[in-house]
Amino acid sequence: MIEVHNSALWQTLCDTQDLVANSGVAALLPSPCGTQAIQVALFWLPALNKVFAVENYDPLSDTFLNARGLIGDLGGEPILATPLYKNHYRLTDGVCLEDDSVRLKTWPVKIEQGEVRLQV
């Protein structure tokens, strides 16, 4: 389902029951223009009452495994440590802490009526 709300396009990706607390879940975000779907890694952090969405592709290891990464906190920032090389990405903006020229795409997320929606 796609809806237009406040001049933003929000795409329902999954139900909240599909998420796992303090862990990642991979999902496919259909492309609005009919090209290949994008793999998204969703992380639900109940302590922050927030869901983060970053691309599932890690450019430093050339793999689609970010949803399998470890969630942590560095200096008060929620971070993702990637599965293979343990590079650290901020979940808030996708910046790699080891190399700030590398960045994961991120999406704003909201939960409405039990659905996880990304702004696309």
C-alpha positions in Angstrom: 0.0 0.0 0.0 1.3 3.5 -0.9 -0.2 6.6 0.6 0.5 10.3 0.2 0.6 12.1 3.5 1.9 15.6 4.2 3.6 15.8 0.7 5.5 12.7 1.5 5.2 9.2 0.0 4.9 6.5 2.7 5.3 2.8 1.8 4.0 0.1 4.1 6.9 -2.5 4.4 5.7 -5.0 7.0 3.7 -5.4 10.2 5.2 -4.6 13.6 4.8 -8.2 14.5 7.4 -9.0 11.9 10.1 -7.1 13.8 12.4 -8.6 16.4 13.4 -6.4 19.4 17.0 -5.3 19.4 17.7 -7.2 16.2 17.5 -6.8 12.5 15.0 -8.0 9.9 15.5 -7.8 6.1 12.7 -6.6 3.9 12.2 -5.6 0.3 11.1 -2.1 -0.6 9.4 -2.2 -4.0 10.8 0.5 -6.3 8.2 3.2 -7.2 9.4 3.3 -10.8 9.3 -0.5 -11.4 13.0 -1.1 -11.2 14.6 -3.7 -8.9 13.4 -3.7 -5.3 15.7 -2.4 -2.6 16.8 -4.5 0.4 16.2 -2.7 3.7 17.4 -3.7 7.1 14.9 -2.7 9.9 16.0 -2.4 13.5 13.5 -2.1 16.3 15.0 -0.6 19.5 12.2 -0.7 22.2 14.3 1.2 24.7 14.2 4.1 22.3 10.7 3.3 21.1 12.1 3.7 17.5 12.5 1.7 14.3 15.5 2.4 12.1 15.8 1.6 8.4 19.1 1.4 6.6 20.0 -0.3 3.3 20.8 -4.0 3.8 23.9 -3.7 1.5 27.2 -3.1 3.1 29.6 -1.5 0.5 32.7 -2.3 2.5 32.1 -6.1 2.5 30.1 -6.1 -0.8 27.3 -8.2 0.9 23.6 -7.9 1.7 23.9 -8.8 5.4 23.4 -5.7 7.4 20.1 -7.1 8.9 22.3 -9.7 10.6 24.6 -7.2 12.2 24.9 -6.4 15.9 23.1 -3.4 17.4 24.9 -1.3 20.0 25.6 2.1 21.3 28.7 4.3 20.9 28.7 7.6 22.7 24.9 7.6 23.0 24.4 6.9 19.3 22.6 3.7 18.2 24.9 1.9 15.8 25.1 -1.2 13.6 28.2 -3.4 13.6 28.2 -5.2 10.3 28.5 -9.0 10.3 31.7 -9.5 8.3 34.1 -6.7 9.1 32.3 -5.2 12.1 32.3 -1.7 10.6 30.1 0.6 12.6 27.3 2.6 11.0 25.1 5.2 12.9 21.5 4.1 12.5 20.4 7.7 12.6 22.1 8.8 9.4 24.0 5.7 8.0 27.5 7.2 8.3 30.4 4.7 8.8 32.3 5.6 11.9 35.6 4.1 10.5 35.3 6.0 7.2 32.9 8.9 7.1 33.1 9.0 3.3 31.0 5.7 3.3 27.3 5.9 4.1 24.3 3.6 4.1 21.0 5.0 2.7 18.5 5.5 5.5 14.7 6.1 5.5 12.4 7.9 7.9 10.2 5.3 9.6 6.8 5.6 11.3 4.5 3.0 12.8 0.8 3.4 12.2 -2.0 0.9 13.0 0.5 -1.9 13.5 2.3 -1.3 10.1 5.9 -0.2 9.6 6.0 2.6 7.0 9.0 4.1 5.2 9.1 7.5 3.7 10.3 7.1 0.1 
